[in-house]
Amino acid sequence: MRRIALIACACLLVAGCETMPQRAERPAAYAFQPADSAQRNPLARSVTYTCEDTSTVSFTEGESFVLVAFNSGTQMRLQRRGDRYGEQPYEFLRRGDEGQLHSSGRSFRCRVK
């Protein structure tokens, strides 16, 4: 009887070691990533303004910001706030082909390049 019990245990152990068929792996979950600023609308109009102090302001339609490159080499991104971009001490007001750049208490007229 003891021998039969040992054989039964051995059979159970061998059966437990048998490999199960592998299931197909699930595809990896992808995290949502917002569009990169490089993926802009190719039909959007981009405009560059040159200011009296030689600073430049780059504007792209549909964007919520403007990029300012000051004549000192400093670059800044100003967020849109109503009809203005940025807030004191750095602001840009855009009106068609003209604009006004306010920088540290000084004001400069800007025109489309």
C-alpha distances in whole Angstrom, upper triangle without the diagonal:
4,5,5,6,9,10,11,12,14,15,17,19,20,21,23,25,26,30,32,35,38,40,44,45,48,51,53,55,58,60,64,67,70,73,74,78,78,77,80,82,84,87,87,91,91,94,95,98,100,101,105,103,101,98,96,94,91,91,88,89,85,84,84,86,88,88,91,92,95,97,96,93,90,88,87,86,87,86,88,89,91,94,93,91,90,92,94,95,94,94,95,97,97,100,100,101,102,100,101,99,99,98,98,101,103,103,103,104,102,102,100,100
4,5,5,6,9,10,11,12,14,15,17,18,20,21,23,25,29,30,34,37,39,43,44,47,50,51,53,57,59,62,65,69,71,72,76,76,75,79,80,82,85,86,89,89,92,93,96,98,99,102,100,99,95,94,92,89,89,86,87,84,83,83,84,86,86,89,90,92,95,93,90,88,86,85,84,85,84,86,87,89,92,92,89,88,89,92,92,91,92,93,95,95,98,98,100,100,98,99,96,96,95,95,99,100,101,101,102,100,101,98,98
4,5,5,6,9,10,11,12,14,15,17,18,20,21,23,27,29,32,35,38,41,43,46,49,50,52,56,58,62,64,68,70,72,75,75,74,78,79,81,84,85,88,88,91,92,95,97,99,102,100,98,95,93,91,89,88,86,86,83,82,82,83,86,86,88,89,92,94,93,89,87,86,85,83,85,83,85,87,89,92,91,89,88,89,92,92,91,92,93,95,95,98,98,99,100,98,98,96,96,95,95,99,100,101,101,102,99,100,98,98
4,5,5,6,9,10,11,12,14,15,16,18,20,21,25,27,30,33,36,39,41,44,47,48,51,54,57,60,63,66,69,70,74,74,73,76,78,79,82,83,86,87,90,91,94,96,97,101,99,97,94,92,90,87,87,84,84,81,80,81,82,85,84,87,88,91,93,92,89,87,85,84,82,84,82,84,85,87,90,90,87,86,88,91,91,90,91,92,93,93,96,96,97,98,96,97,95,95,94,94,98,99,99,100,100,98,98,96,96
4,5,5,6,9,10,11,12,14,15,16,19,20,24,26,29,32,34,38,39,42,45,46,48,52,54,58,60,64,66,68,72,72,71,74,76,78,80,81,84,84,88,89,91,93,95,98,96,95,91,89,87,85,84,82,82,79,78,78,79,82,82,85,86,88,91,89,86,84,82,81,79,81,79,81,83,85,88,87,85,84,85,88,88,87,88,89,91,91,94,94,95,96,94,94,92,92,91,92,95,96,97,97,98,96,96,94,94
4,5,5,6,9,10,11,12,14,15,17,19,22,24,28,31,33,37,38,41,44,45,47,51,53,57,59,63,65,67,70,70,70,73,75,76,79,80,83,83,86,87,90,92,93,97,95,93,90,88,86,84,83,81,81,78,77,77,78,81,80,83,84,87,89,88,84,82,80,80,78,80,78,80,82,84,87,86,84,83,84,87,87,86,87,88,90,90,93,93,94,95,93,93,91,91,90,90,93,95,95,96,97,94,95,93,93
4,5,5,6,9,10,11,12,14,16,17,21,23,26,29,32,35,37,40,43,44,47,50,53,56,59,62,65,66,70,70,69,72,74,75,78,79,82,82,86,87,89,91,93,96,95,93,89,87,86,83,82,80,80,78,76,77,78,81,80,83,84,86,89,88,84,82,80,80,78,80,78,80,82,84,87,86,83,83,84,87,87,86,87,88,90,89,92,92,93,94,92,93,91,91,90,91,94,95,95,95,96,94,94,92,92
4,5,5,6,9,10,11,12,14,16,19,21,24,27,30,33,35,37,41,42,45,48,50,54,57,60,63,64,68,68,67,70,72,73,76,77,80,80,84,85,88,90,91,95,93,91,88,86,84,81,81,78,78,75,74,75,76,79,78,81,82,85,88,86,83,81,79,78,76,78,76,78,79,81,84,84,81,80,82,85,86,84,85,86,87,87,90,90,91,92,90,91,89,89,88,89,92,93,94,94,94,92,92,90,90
4,5,5,6,9,10,11,13,15,18,20,23,26,28,32,33,36,39,40,43,46,48,52,54,58,60,62,66,66,65,68,70,72,74,75,78,78,82,83,85,87,89,92,90,89,85,83,81,79,78,76,76,73,72,72,74,76,76,79,80,82,85,83,80,78,76,75,73,75,74,76,77,79,82,81,79,78,80,82,83,82,82,83,85,85,88,88,89,90,88,89,86,87,85,86,89,91,91,91,92,90,90,88,88
4,5,5,6,9,10,11,13,16,19,22,25,28,31,32,35,39,40,42,46,48,51,54,58,60,61,65,65,64,67,69,71,74,74,78,78,81,82,85,87,88,92,90,88,85,83,81,78,78,75,76,73,72,72,73,76,75,78,79,82,84,83,79,77,75,75,73,75,73,75,77,79,82,81,79,78,80,82,83,81,82,83,85,85,88,87,89,89,88,88,86,86,85,86,89,90,91,91,91,89,89,87,87
4,5,5,6,9,10,11,15,17,20,23,25,29,31,34,37,38,41,44,47,50,53,57,59,60,64,64,63,66,68,69,72,73,76,76,80,81,84,86,88,91,89,87,84,82,80,77,77,74,75,72,71,71,72,75,75,78,78,81,84,82,79,77,75,74,72,74,73,75,76,78,81,81,78,77,79,82,82,81,82,82,84,84,87,86,87,89,87,87,85,86,85,85,89,90,90,90,91,88,89,86,86
4,5,5,6,9,10,14,15,19,21,24,27,29,31,35,36,38,42,44,48,50,54,56,58,62,62,61,64,65,67,70,71,74,74,77,79,81,84,85,89,87,85,82,80,78,75,74,72,72,69,68,68,70,72,72,75,76,79,81,80,77,75,73,72,70,72,70,72,73,75,78,78,75,74,76,79,80,78,79,79,81,81,84,84,85,86,84,85,83,83,82,83,86,87,87,87,88,86,86,84,84
4,5,5,6,9,12,14,18,20,23,26,28,30,34,35,37,41,43,46,49,53,55,56,60,60,59,62,64,66,69,70,73,73,76,77,80,82,83,87,85,83,80,78,76,73,73,70,71,68,67,67,68,71,70,73,74,77,79,78,75,73,71,70,68,70,68,70,72,74,77,76,74,73,75,77,78,76,77,78,80,80,83,82,84,84,83,83,81,81,80,81,84,85,86,86,86,84,84,82,82
4,5,5,7,10,13,16,19,22,25,27,30,33,34,37,40,43,46,49,53,55,56,59,59,58,62,63,65,68,69,72,72,75,76,79,81,83,86,85,83,79,77,76,73,72,70,70,68,66,67,68,71,70,73,74,77,79,78,74,73,70,70,68,70,69,71,72,75,77,76,74,73,75,78,78,77,77,78,80,80,82,82,83,84,82,83,81,81,80,81,84,86,86,86,86,84,84,82,82
4,5,5,9,11,14,17,19,23,25,28,31,33,35,39,41,45,47,51,53,54,58,58,57,60,62,63,66,67,70,71,74,75,78,80,82,85,84,82,79,76,74,72,71,68,69,66,65,65,67,69,69,72,73,76,78,77,74,72,70,69,67,69,67,69,71,73,75,75,72,72,74,77,77,76,76,77,78,78,81,80,82,83,81,82,80,80,79,80,83,85,85,84,85,83,83,80,80
4,6,8,10,13,16,18,22,23,26,29,30,32,36,38,42,45,48,50,52,56,56,55,58,59,61,64,65,68,68,71,73,75,78,79,83,81,79,76,74,72,69,68,66,66,63,62,63,64,66,66,69,70,73,76,74,71,69,67,66,64,66,64,66,68,70,72,72,69,69,71,73,74,72,73,74,76,75,78,78,79,80,78,79,77,77,76,77,80,82,82,82,82,80,80,78,78
4,6,9,12,14,17,21,22,25,28,29,32,35,38,41,44,47,49,51,54,54,53,57,58,60,63,64,67,67,70,71,74,76,78,81,79,77,74,72,70,68,67,65,65,63,61,62,63,65,65,68,69,71,74,73,69,67,65,65,63,65,63,65,67,69,72,71,69,68,70,73,73,71,72,73,75,74,77,77,78,79,77,78,76,76,75,76,79,80,81,80,81,79,79,77,76
4,6,10,12,15,19,20,23,27,28,31,34,37,41,43,47,49,50,54,53,52,56,57,59,62,63,66,66,69,70,73,76,78,81,79,77,74,72,70,67,66,64,64,62,61,61,63,65,65,68,68,71,74,73,69,68,65,65,63,65,63,65,67,69,71,71,68,68,70,73,73,71,72,72,74,74,77,76,77,78,77,78,76,76,75,76,79,81,80,80,81,78,78,76,76
4,6,8,12,15,17,20,23,25,27,31,34,37,39,43,45,46,50,50,48,52,53,55,58,59,62,62,66,67,70,72,74,77,76,74,70,68,66,63,63,60,61,58,57,58,59,61,61,64,65,68,70,69,66,64,62,61,59,61,60,62,64,66,68,68,65,64,67,69,70,68,69,69,71,70,73,72,74,75,73,74,72,73,72,73,76,77,77,77,77,74,75,72,72
4,6,9,12,14,17,21,23,25,29,32,35,38,41,43,44,48,48,47,50,51,53,56,57,60,60,64,65,68,71,72,76,75,72,69,67,65,62,61,58,59,56,55,56,57,60,59,63,64,67,69,68,65,63,61,60,58,60,58,60,62,63,66,66,63,63,65,68,69,67,67,67,69,68,71,70,72,73,71,72,70,71,70,72,75,76,75,75,76,73,73,70,70
4,6,10,12,15,18,21,24,27,30,33,36,39,41,42,46,46,44,48,49,50,53,54,58,58,62,63,66,69,71,74,73,71,67,65,63,60,59,56,56,54,53,54,55,58,58,61,62,65,68,67,63,62,59,58,56,58,56,58,60,62,64,64,61,61,64,67,67,65,65,65,67,66,69,68,69,71,69,71,69,70,69,70,73,74,74,73,74,71,71,68,68
4,7,8,12,15,17,20,23,27,30,32,36,37,39,43,42,41,44,45,47,50,51,54,54,58,59,62,65,67,70,69,67,64,61,59,56,55,53,53,50,49,50,52,54,54,57,58,61,64,63,60,58,55,55,52,54,53,54,57,58,61,60,58,58,60,63,64,62,62,62,63,63,65,65,66,67,66,67,65,66,65,67,70,71,70,70,70,67,67,65,64
4,6,9,12,15,17,21,24,27,30,33,35,37,40,40,38,42,43,44,47,48,52,52,56,57,60,63,65,68,67,65,62,59,57,54,53,50,50,47,47,48,49,52,52,55,56,59,62,62,58,56,54,53,50,52,50,52,54,55,58,58,55,55,58,61,61,59,59,59,61,60,63,62,63,65,63,64,63,64,63,65,68,68,68,68,68,65,65,62,62
4,6,9,12,15,18,22,24,27,30,32,33,37,37,35,38,39,41,43,45,48,49,52,54,57,60,62,65,64,62,59,56,54,51,50,47,47,44,44,45,46,49,49,52,53,57,59,59,55,54,51,50,48,49,48,49,51,53,55,55,53,53,55,58,59,57,57,57,58,57,59,59,60,61,60,61,60,61,61,62,65,66,65,65,65,62,62,59,59
4,6,9,12,15,18,21,24,27,29,30,34,34,32,36,37,39,41,42,46,46,50,51,54,57,59,62,61,59,56,53,51,48,47,44,44,42,41,42,43,46,46,49,50,53,56,56,52,50,47,47,44,46,44,46,48,50,52,52,49,49,52,55,56,53,54,53,55,54,57,56,57,59,57,58,57,58,57,59,62,62,62,61,62,59,59,56,56
4,6,9,12,15,18,21,24,26,28,32,32,30,33,34,36,39,40,43,43,47,48,52,54,56,60,59,56,53,51,48,45,44,41,41,39,38,39,40,43,43,46,48,51,54,53,50,48,45,44,42,43,41,43,45,47,49,49,46,46,49,52,53,51,51,50,52,51,54,53,54,56,54,56,54,55,55,56,59,60,59,59,59,56,56,54,54
4,6,9,13,15,18,21,23,24,28,28,26,29,31,32,35,36,40,40,43,45,48,51,53,56,55,53,50,47,45,42,41,38,38,35,35,36,37,40,40,43,44,48,50,50,47,45,42,41,38,40,38,40,42,44,46,46,43,43,46,49,50,48,48,47,49,48,50,50,51,52,51,52,51,52,52,53,56,57,56,55,55,53,53,50,50
4,6,10,13,15,19,20,22,26,26,24,28,29,31,34,35,38,38,41,43,46,48,50,54,52,50,47,45,42,39,38,36,36,33,32,33,35,37,37,40,42,45,48,47,44,42,39,38,36,37,36,37,40,41,44,43,41,41,43,46,47,45,45,45,46,46,48,48,49,50,49,50,48,49,49,50,53,54,53,53,53,50,50,48,48
4,7,10,12,16,18,20,24,24,23,26,27,30,32,33,36,36,39,41,44,46,48,52,51,49,45,43,40,37,36,34,34,31,30,30,32,35,35,38,40,43,46,46,42,40,37,36,33,35,33,34,37,38,41,40,38,38,40,43,44,42,42,42,44,43,46,45,47,48,46,47,46,47,46,48,50,51,51,50,51,48,48,46,46
4,6,9,12,14,16,20,21,19,22,24,26,29,29,32,32,36,37,40,43,44,48,47,45,42,39,37,34,33,30,30,27,26,27,29,31,31,35,36,39,42,42,39,37,34,32,30,31,30,31,33,35,37,37,34,35,37,40,41,39,39,39,40,40,42,42,43,44,43,44,42,43,43,44,47,48,47,47,47,44,45,42,43
4,6,10,13,14,18,19,18,21,23,25,28,28,31,31,34,35,38,40,42,45,44,43,39,37,34,31,30,28,28,25,24,24,26,28,29,32,34,37,40,40,36,34,31,29,27,28,26,28,30,32,34,34,31,31,34,37,38,36,36,36,37,37,40,40,41,42,40,41,39,40,40,41,44,45,44,44,44,42,42,40,41
4,7,9,12,15,17,15,18,19,22,25,24,28,28,31,32,35,38,39,43,42,40,37,34,31,29,27,25,25,22,20,21,23,25,26,30,32,35,38,38,35,32,29,27,24,26,24,25,27,29,31,31,28,29,31,35,35,33,33,33,34,34,36,36,38,39,37,38,36,37,37,39,41,42,42,41,41,39,39,37,38
4,6,8,12,13,12,15,17,20,23,22,25,25,28,29,31,34,36,39,38,37,33,31,28,25,24,22,22,19,18,18,20,22,23,26,28,31,34,34,31,29,25,24,21,23,21,22,25,27,29,28,26,26,29,32,33,30,30,30,31,31,34,33,35,36,34,35,33,34,34,36,38,39,38,38,38,36,36,34,35
4,6,9,11,10,12,14,17,20,19,22,21,24,26,28,31,33,36,35,34,30,28,25,22,21,18,19,16,14,15,16,19,20,23,25,28,32,32,29,27,23,21,18,20,18,19,21,23,25,25,22,23,26,29,30,27,27,26,28,27,30,30,31,32,30,31,30,31,31,33,36,36,35,35,35,32,33,31,31
4,6,8,6,8,11,14,16,16,18,18,21,23,26,29,31,34,34,32,28,25,23,20,18,16,16,14,12,14,15,17,18,22,24,27,30,31,28,26,22,20,17,19,17,18,21,23,24,24,22,22,26,29,30,27,26,25,27,26,28,28,29,30,29,30,29,30,30,33,35,35,34,33,33,30,30,28,29
4,5,5,8,11,13,16,15,18,17,20,21,24,26,28,32,31,29,26,23,20,17,17,14,16,14,12,14,14,16,16,19,21,24,27,28,24,22,19,18,15,17,16,18,21,23,24,24,21,21,25,28,28,25,25,24,26,25,27,27,28,29,27,28,27,29,28,31,33,33,32,31,31,28,28,26,26
4,5,6,10,12,14,13,15,13,16,17,20,23,25,28,28,25,22,19,17,14,13,11,13,11,9,11,11,12,12,16,17,21,24,25,22,20,16,15,12,14,14,16,19,21,21,21,18,18,22,25,25,22,21,20,22,21,24,23,24,25,24,25,23,25,25,28,30,30,29,28,28,25,25,22,23
4,6,9,10,13,13,14,13,16,17,20,23,25,29,28,26,23,20,18,14,14,12,14,13,12,14,14,14,14,17,18,22,24,25,22,21,17,17,15,17,17,19,22,24,24,23,20,21,25,28,28,25,24,23,24,23,25,24,25,26,25,26,25,27,27,30,33,32,31,29,29,26,25,23,22
4,7,8,12,11,14,14,17,19,22,25,28,31,31,29,26,22,20,16,15,12,13,12,12,14,15,16,16,20,21,25,28,29,26,24,21,20,17,19,18,19,23,24,24,24,22,23,27,30,30,27,26,24,25,24,26,25,25,27,26,28,27,29,30,33,35,34,33,31,31,27,27,24,24
4,6,9,8,10,11,14,16,19,23,25,29,29,27,24,20,18,14,12,9,10,9,9,12,13,14,14,18,20,24,26,28,25,24,20,19,16,17,17,17,21,21,21,21,19,21,25,28,28,25,24,22,22,20,23,21,22,24,23,25,25,27,28,31,33,32,30,29,28,25,24,21,21
4,5,5,9,10,14,17,20,23,26,30,31,28,26,22,19,15,13,9,9,8,10,13,15,15,17,20,22,26,28,30,28,27,23,22,19,20,19,18,21,22,21,22,20,23,27,30,31,27,25,23,23,21,22,20,21,23,23,26,26,29,30,33,35,34,32,30,28,25,24,21,21
4,6,8,10,13,16,20,23,26,30,30,28,25,22,19,16,14,10,11,11,12,16,17,17,18,21,23,26,28,30,28,27,24,23,21,22,21,21,24,24,24,24,23,25,29,32,32,29,27,24,24,22,23,21,21,24,24,27,27,30,31,34,36,35,32,30,29,25,23,20,20
4,6,9,13,16,19,23,26,29,30,28,26,22,20,16,14,10,9,10,13,16,17,17,19,22,24,27,29,32,29,29,25,24,22,22,22,21,24,23,22,23,22,25,29,32,32,29,27,24,23,20,21,18,19,22,23,26,26,29,31,34,36,34,32,30,28,24,22,19,19
4,6,10,13,16,20,23,26,27,25,23,19,16,13,10,7,5,7,9,13,14,14,15,19,21,24,26,29,27,26,22,21,18,19,18,17,20,20,19,19,18,21,25,28,29,25,23,20,20,17,18,15,16,19,19,22,23,26,27,31,32,31,28,26,24,21,19,16,17
4,7,10,13,17,19,23,24,22,20,16,14,11,8,6,6,9,10,14,14,13,14,17,19,22,24,27,25,24,21,20,18,18,18,17,20,20,18,18,18,21,24,27,27,24,21,18,18,14,15,12,13,16,16,20,20,24,25,29,30,29,26,23,21,18,16,13,14
4,7,10,13,16,20,21,19,17,13,11,7,6,4,6,10,10,13,12,10,11,13,15,18,20,23,21,21,18,17,15,16,16,16,19,19,17,17,16,19,22,25,25,21,19,16,16,13,15,12,12,14,15,17,18,21,22,26,27,26,23,21,19,15,14,11,11
4,7,10,13,17,18,16,14,10,8,6,5,6,8,12,12,14,13,10,11,12,14,16,18,21,20,19,17,16,15,15,16,16,19,19,16,16,15,18,21,23,23,19,17,14,14,11,12,10,9,11,11,14,15,18,20,24,25,23,20,17,15,12,10,7,8
4,7,10,13,14,12,10,7,6,4,6,9,12,15,14,16,13,10,9,10,10,13,14,17,16,16,14,14,14,14,16,16,19,20,17,16,15,17,20,22,21,17,16,13,13,11,13,12,10,10,11,13,13,16,18,21,23,20,18,15,13,10,8,6,6
4,6,10,12,10,8,6,5,6,8,11,14,17,16,17,14,11,10,9,10,12,13,16,16,16,14,15,15,14,17,16,19,19,16,15,14,16,19,20,19,16,14,11,11,10,11,10,8,8,8,10,10,14,15,19,20,17,14,11,10,6,5,4,5
4,7,8,6,6,5,7,9,11,15,17,20,19,20,17,13,12,10,10,10,10,14,14,15,14,15,16,16,19,19,21,22,19,17,16,18,20,20,19,16,15,12,13,12,14,13,11,9,9,10,10,13,14,18,19,16,13,10,9,5,6,6,6
4,5,5,5,6,8,11,13,17,19,22,21,21,18,14,13,10,10,9,9,13,14,15,14,15,16,16,19,19,21,22,19,16,15,16,18,18,17,14,13,11,12,12,14,14,12,9,8,8,7,10,11,15,15,12,10,6,6,4,6,9,9
4,5,7,9,12,15,17,21,23,26,24,24,21,18,17,14,13,11,10,13,15,16,17,18,19,19,22,22,24,24,21,19,18,19,20,19,18,15,15,13,14,15,16,17,14,12,11,10,9,11,12,15,15,11,9,6,6,6,9,12,12
4,6,9,12,15,18,22,24,27,25,24,21,17,16,12,11,8,7,10,12,13,14,16,18,18,21,22,24,25,22,20,18,18,19,18,16,14,15,14,16,17,18,20,17,15,13,11,10,11,10,13,14,10,9,7,9,9,12,14,14
4,6,10,13,16,20,23,25,23,24,20,16,14,11,9,7,6,9,11,12,13,15,17,18,21,22,24,26,23,20,19,19,21,20,18,16,16,14,17,17,19,19,16,14,13,13,11,13,13,15,17,14,12,9,10,9,11,12,11
4,7,10,13,17,20,22,20,20,16,13,11,7,6,4,5,8,9,10,10,11,13,14,18,19,21,23,20,17,15,16,17,17,15,12,13,12,14,15,17,18,16,14,12,11,9,11,10,13,15,13,12,9,10,9,11,12,12
4,7,10,13,16,19,17,17,14,10,8,6,5,6,8,11,10,11,10,11,12,13,16,17,20,21,19,16,14,15,17,18,17,13,13,11,13,13,15,16,13,12,11,11,9,12,12,16,18,15,14,11,11,8,9,10,9
4,7,10,13,15,13,14,11,7,6,4,6,8,11,14,13,12,10,10,10,10,13,13,16,18,15,13,11,12,15,16,16,12,11,8,11,10,13,13,12,11,9,10,9,12,12,16,18,16,14,12,11,8,10,9,10
4,7,10,13,11,12,9,6,5,6,8,11,14,16,15,14,11,11,10,11,13,13,16,18,16,14,12,14,17,19,19,15,13,11,12,11,14,13,12,12,11,13,12,15,16,19,21,19,17,15,15,11,11,10,10
4,7,9,8,9,7,5,7,9,12,14,17,20,18,17,14,12,10,10,11,11,14,15,13,12,10,13,17,19,19,15,13,10,11,9,12,11,11,12,11,13,13,16,17,21,22,21,19,17,16,12,12,10,12
4,6,6,9,8,7,9,12,15,18,20,23,21,20,16,15,12,13,12,12,15,16,14,14,13,15,19,22,22,19,17,14,14,12,14,13,13,15,14,17,17,20,21,24,26,25,22,20,19,16,15,13,14
4,6,8,9,10,12,15,18,21,24,26,24,23,19,18,15,14,13,12,15,14,13,14,13,16,20,23,24,20,18,15,14,12,13,12,13,15,15,18,18,21,23,26,27,26,24,22,21,18,17,14,16
4,7,9,11,13,17,20,23,26,28,26,24,20,18,15,14,12,11,14,13,13,14,13,16,20,23,24,21,19,16,16,14,16,15,17,18,18,20,20,22,24,27,28,28,26,25,23,20,20,18,20
4,6,8,10,14,17,20,23,25,23,21,17,15,11,11,9,9,12,13,13,13,11,13,17,20,22,18,16,14,15,13,16,16,17,18,17,19,18,20,22,24,26,26,24,23,22,19,19,18,19
4,7,10,13,17,20,23,24,23,20,17,14,10,9,6,5,9,10,11,10,9,11,14,18,19,16,14,13,13,13,16,16,18,19,16,18,17,18,20,22,24,24,22,22,22,19,20,19,21
4,7,10,13,16,19,21,19,16,13,10,7,5,4,5,9,11,11,10,7,8,12,15,16,13,11,10,12,12,15,16,17,17,14,15,14,16,16,19,21,21,19,19,19,17,18,17,19
4,6,10,13,16,18,16,14,11,8,6,5,7,8,11,13,12,10,7,9,12,15,15,12,10,8,10,10,14,14,15,14,12,13,11,14,14,17,19,19,17,16,16,14,15,14,15
4,7,10,13,14,13,11,7,6,5,6,9,11,14,17,16,13,10,10,14,16,15,12,11,10,13,13,16,17,16,16,14,14,12,14,14,17,19,18,17,16,16,14,15,14,15
4,6,10,11,10,8,6,5,6,7,11,13,16,18,16,13,10,10,13,14,13,10,10,9,12,13,16,17,16,15,12,12,9,11,11,14,16,15,14,13,14,12,14,14,14
4,7,8,6,6,4,7,9,11,14,17,19,22,20,17,14,14,16,17,15,12,13,12,15,16,19,20,18,17,15,14,11,13,12,15,17,16,15,14,15,13,15,15,14
4,5,6,5,6,8,11,12,16,18,20,23,21,18,15,14,16,16,13,11,12,12,16,17,20,21,19,17,15,13,10,11,9,12,14,13,13,12,14,12,15,16,15
4,5,7,9,12,15,16,20,22,24,26,24,21,19,18,19,18,16,14,15,15,18,19,22,23,20,18,17,15,12,13,11,14,16,14,14,12,14,13,15,17,15
4,6,9,12,15,17,21,23,25,28,26,23,20,19,20,18,16,14,17,17,20,22,25,26,24,22,20,18,15,15,12,13,16,15,16,15,17,17,19,20,19
4,6,10,13,16,20,22,25,27,26,23,20,18,20,20,17,15,17,17,21,22,25,26,24,22,20,19,16,16,14,15,19,17,18,17,19,17,19,20,19
4,7,10,13,16,19,22,25,24,20,17,15,17,17,14,12,15,15,19,20,24,25,24,22,19,18,14,15,12,13,17,16,17,16,19,18,20,20,20
4,7,10,13,16,19,22,21,18,14,13,15,16,14,12,13,14,17,18,22,23,22,20,18,17,14,14,12,14,18,17,17,17,18,17,19,19,18
4,6,10,13,15,18,18,15,11,10,12,13,12,9,11,11,15,16,20,21,21,20,17,16,12,13,11,13,16,16,17,16,18,16,19,19,19
4,7,10,13,16,16,13,9,8,11,13,13,10,10,11,14,15,19,20,20,19,16,16,13,14,13,15,18,18,18,18,19,17,19,18,19
4,7,9,12,12,9,5,4,8,11,11,8,7,8,11,12,16,18,19,17,14,13,11,12,12,14,16,17,16,16,17,16,18,18,20
4,6,10,11,8,5,5,9,12,13,11,9,10,12,13,16,18,20,19,16,15,14,14,15,17,19,19,18,19,20,18,20,20,22
4,6,7,6,4,6,9,13,15,12,10,9,10,11,14,16,18,17,14,14,14,14,16,18,19,20,18,19,19,18,19,19,21
4,6,5,6,7,8,12,14,12,10,10,10,12,14,17,19,18,15,15,15,15,16,18,19,20,18,19,20,19,21,21,24
4,6,8,10,11,14,17,15,12,11,10,11,13,15,18,17,15,15,16,16,19,21,21,21,19,20,20,19,21,21,24
4,7,10,11,14,16,14,11,9,7,7,9,12,15,14,11,12,13,14,17,20,19,19,17,17,17,16,17,18,21
4,7,8,11,13,10,7,6,5,7,10,13,15,13,10,10,10,11,14,16,16,16,14,15,15,14,16,17,20
4,7,10,11,8,6,5,6,8,12,14,16,14,11,10,10,10,12,15,16,16,14,15,15,14,16,17,19
4,7,8,6,5,7,9,12,15,18,19,17,13,12,10,10,10,12,14,15,14,15,16,16,18,19,21
4,6,6,5,8,10,14,17,20,21,19,15,13,11,9,10,11,12,13,13,15,17,17,20,22,24
3,5,6,10,12,15,18,22,23,20,16,13,11,8,8,8,8,11,11,14,17,18,21,23,25
4,7,10,13,16,19,23,23,20,16,13,10,7,6,5,6,9,10,13,16,17,21,23,24
4,7,10,13,17,20,20,17,13,11,7,5,5,6,8,9,10,11,14,14,18,19,21
4,7,10,13,16,17,14,10,8,6,5,7,9,10,10,9,11,12,12,15,17,19
4,6,10,12,13,11,7,6,5,6,9,12,12,12,10,10,10,9,12,13,16
4,7,10,11,9,5,5,7,8,12,15,14,14,11,11,10,10,12,13,16
4,6,8,6,4,7,9,12,15,18,18,16,13,12,10,9,10,10,14
4,6,5,6,8,12,14,18,21,20,19,15,14,11,10,10,10,14
4,5,7,11,14,17,20,24,23,21,18,16,13,11,9,9,12
4,7,11,13,17,20,23,23,21,17,14,11,8,6,5,9
4,7,10,14,16,20,19,17,13,11,7,6,5,6,10
4,7,10,13,17,16,14,10,9,6,5,6,8,12
4,7,10,13,12,10,7,6,5,6,9,11,14
4,6,10,10,8,6,5,6,7,10,13,15
4,7,6,6,4,6,9,10,14,17,19
4,6,5,6,8,11,13,16,18,20
4,6,8,11,15,16,20,22,24
4,7,10,14,16,20,23,24
4,7,10,13,17,20,21
4,7,10,13,17,18
4,6,10,13,15
4,7,11,13
4,7,9
4,6
4
